[in-house]
Amino acid sequence: MTFKAAVLVFPGSNCDRDCKTAVETTVNGKVDMVWHEDTTLPSGLDLIVIPGGFSYGDYLRCGAMASLSPIMQAVKAEAERGMSVLGICNGFQILCEAGMLPGALLRNSALKYVCKPIELKIENRKTRFTNAYGNAQSVWMTQGNGDGNFFADEATLKDIEDNNQVVFRYAENPNGSMNDIAGLINKKGNVLGMMPHPDRAFEDALGSADGGPLFRSLVGALQSA
């Protein structure tokens, strides 16, 4: 089986190639780069990745303009059919702005850009994105954002927690995110948004290989389906 992924590219994306390399390296996958003005996605995909960066220069609000790009209608349609969608950093912001995930990402509480290795607690190992982590309690990835402060109103936050949608929490919260939320899934479990970068932590030469199992988890989920 050849694992097939599409990586979206917006004006200002700067982690699209990192995501391509991560998929190719960790699962020997085939990756298509998809420009944001396209209206269709390649056929036979197993994963859509919305990468980090500064889409549209973070004008208006981070991810707000990108969420209205033509390709996002195709992404929403595929997500509704159950395809796996991974949004990393700016991709997480785009997913929230597009209404594909609950909540919003606000300015970091200290009003400073955070760029450093981050320890994450694995909150939910039973998702299609985390099944390969086994009994690991925590992982290390790299954080790089100025607007990574997850916020939701009280009712939404309770709903997220009650439905076990939190996948990763910060061991030490760097940006003020409510309930230390670093990554969460939708209720169907096929859309994951996270601020830390697995695409910058998939082999030891990068300082951590802890992002690798996230991509391998998706392959394992397909094989066991």
C-alpha positions in Angstrom: 0.0 0.0 0.0 1.3 3.4 -0.9 0.3 6.1 1.5 -0.9 9.2 -0.4 -1.0 12.7 1.0 -1.7 16.2 -0.2 0.0 19.2 1.3 -1.8 22.5 0.8 0.2 25.6 -0.1 -1.0 29.1 0.6 0.8 32.5 0.0 3.0 32.6 3.1 3.2 28.9 3.8 6.7 28.1 5.0 6.4 24.5 6.4 4.8 22.9 3.4 8.1 21.3 2.3 8.8 20.2 5.8 5.4 18.4 5.8 6.2 16.8 2.5 9.5 15.5 3.7 8.0 14.3 6.9 5.5 12.1 5.1 8.0 10.8 2.6 10.5 10.0 5.3 8.3 8.5 8.0 5.9 6.4 5.9 7.5 6.4 2.4 4.5 8.3 1.2 3.6 9.9 -2.1 2.9 13.6 -1.6 1.2 16.1 -3.9 1.6 19.8 -3.3 -1.8 21.5 -3.9 -2.0 25.3 -4.5 -4.7 27.1 -2.5 -6.5 28.4 -5.7 -7.1 24.9 -6.9 -10.7 23.7 -6.5 -10.1 19.9 -6.5 -7.8 17.5 -4.7 -5.9 14.5 -6.1 -7.8 11.3 -6.1 -7.0 8.4 -3.7 -5.7 10.5 -0.8 -5.2 9.1 2.7 -4.3 12.5 4.3 -4.6 16.2 3.8 -2.0 18.4 5.5 -2.5 22.1 6.2 1.0 23.3 7.0 2.4 25.9 9.3 3.6 29.3 8.1 2.0 32.7 7.8 -0.7 32.3 5.2 -1.6 35.7 3.7 1.0 37.2 6.0 -1.3 36.7 9.0 -3.3 39.7 7.9 -6.8 40.2 9.4 -6.5 37.2 11.7 -4.2 34.2 11.5 -5.8 31.7 9.1 -8.9 33.8 8.5 -8.2 34.6 4.8 -6.8 31.1 4.1 -9.9 29.5 5.4 -11.8 31.1 2.5 -9.4 29.9 -0.2 -11.1 27.9 -3.0 -9.3 24.6 -2.0 -10.9 24.6 1.5 -14.3 23.7 0.1 -12.8 20.4 -1.2 -11.0 19.9 2.1 -14.3 20.3 4.0 -16.1 17.9 1.7 -13.3 15.2 2.1 -13.3 15.7 5.9 -17.1 15.1 5.9 -16.5 11.8 4.1 -14.1 10.8 6.8 -10.7 11.6 5.3 -7.9 12.4 7.7 -6.9 16.1 7.9 -3.9 17.4 9.9 -3.5 21.1 10.5 -0.2 22.2 12.1 0.3 25.6 13.7 -1.1 28.0 11.1 -3.0 24.9 9.8 -4.7 24.6 13.2 -5.6 28.3 13.0 -7.1 27.7 9.5 -9.1 24.7 10.7 -10.6 26.7 13.5 -11.4 29.7 11.3 -13.0 27.3 8.8 -15.3 25.9 11.5 -13.7 22.4 11.2 -12.5 22.5 14.8 -14.0 24.3 17.8 -12.4 27.3 19.5 -10.0 29.9 18.3 -6.2 30.7 18.6 -5.5 34.0 20.2 -2.3 36.0 20.7 0.1 34.3 23.1 -0.6 35.4 26.7 2.9 36.9 27.1 2.5 38.7 23.7 5.7 37.2 22.5 6.5 34.7 19.7 7.4 31.3 21.2 10.0 29.2 19.4 11.5 26.3 21.4 11.2 22.6 22.0 8.0 21.7 23.9 7.1 18.7 26.0 3.6 17.4 25.3 1.5 15.0 27.3 -0.4 12.5 25.1 -3.9 12.8 26.3 -5.6 10.4 23.9 -3.7 7.4 22.5 -6.8 5.9 20.8 -7.1 8.2 17.8 -6.0 7.4 14.3 -3.2 10.0 14.8 -1.8 8.6 18.0 -2.2 4.8 18.0 1.5 4.2 17.3 2.7 6.0 20.4 2.0 2.9 22.6 2.5 3.6 26.3 4.5 6.8 25.8 3.4 9.4 28.4 4.9 12.5 26.7 6.7 13.5 23.6 8.9 16.5 22.4 8.2 18.6 19.4 9.0 22.2 18.3 6.8 25.1 18.9 6.9 28.3 16.8 3.9 30.7 17.0 2.8 34.1 18.1 -0.9 33.2 18.1 -1.1 29.8 19.8 -3.3 30.6 22.7 -6.2 28.2 22.5 -9.5 29.7 23.6 -13.1 28.5 23.8 -16.1 29.6 25.7 -17.1 27.6 28.8 -19.7 25.4 27.1 -17.5 24.6 24.1 -14.6 23.8 26.4 -16.8 21.4 28.5 -18.0 19.8 25.3 -14.4 19.3 24.1 -13.4 17.7 27.4 -16.5 15.6 27.7 -16.0 14.1 24.2 -12.3 13.3 24.8 -11.2 15.6 21.9 -8.0 16.8 23.5 -5.1 14.8 22.0 -2.1 16.7 23.3 -1.6 19.0 26.3 1.4 21.2 27.2 3.5 19.9 30.1 4.4 23.6 30.7 2.0 25.9 28.9 4.0 28.4 26.8 1.2 30.6 25.5 -1.8 30.5 27.9 -3.9 28.0 26.1 -7.0 27.0 28.1 -6.7 23.6 29.8 -3.2 23.4 28.4 -4.6 22.3 25.1 -1.9 21.9 22.4 -3.9 19.7 20.0 -7.4 18.5 19.5 -9.6 16.5 17.2 -13.1 17.0 15.9 -15.9 14.8 17.2 -15.6 12.3 14.3 -11.9 11.9 15.1 -10.6 12.5 11.6 -9.5 16.1 11.8 -6.5 17.0 14.1 -5.3 20.5 14.8 -2.1 21.1 16.8 0.2 24.0 17.4 3.5 22.1 17.9 5.3 20.8 14.8 5.6 17.0 14.2 7.0 18.0 10.8 10.0 19.4 12.6 10.5 16.4 14.9 10.4 13.2 12.8 14.1 12.1 13.1 16.8 12.3 15.7 18.9 14.7 13.5 16.1 17.3 14.2 16.5 17.0 17.9 13.5 14.7 18.3 11.9 11.8 16.4 8.6 12.0 18.4 6.6 13.4 15.5 7.2 10.3 13.4 4.7 8.0 15.2 1.9 10.5 14.4 2.3 9.8 10.6 2.9 6.1 11.2 -0.3 6.0 13.3 -2.3 7.0 10.2 -0.9 4.1 8.2 -1.6 1.7 11.0 -5.2 3.0 11.2 -5.7 2.4 7.5 -4.2 -1.1 7.7 -6.5 -2.1 10.6 -9.6 -0.6 9.1 
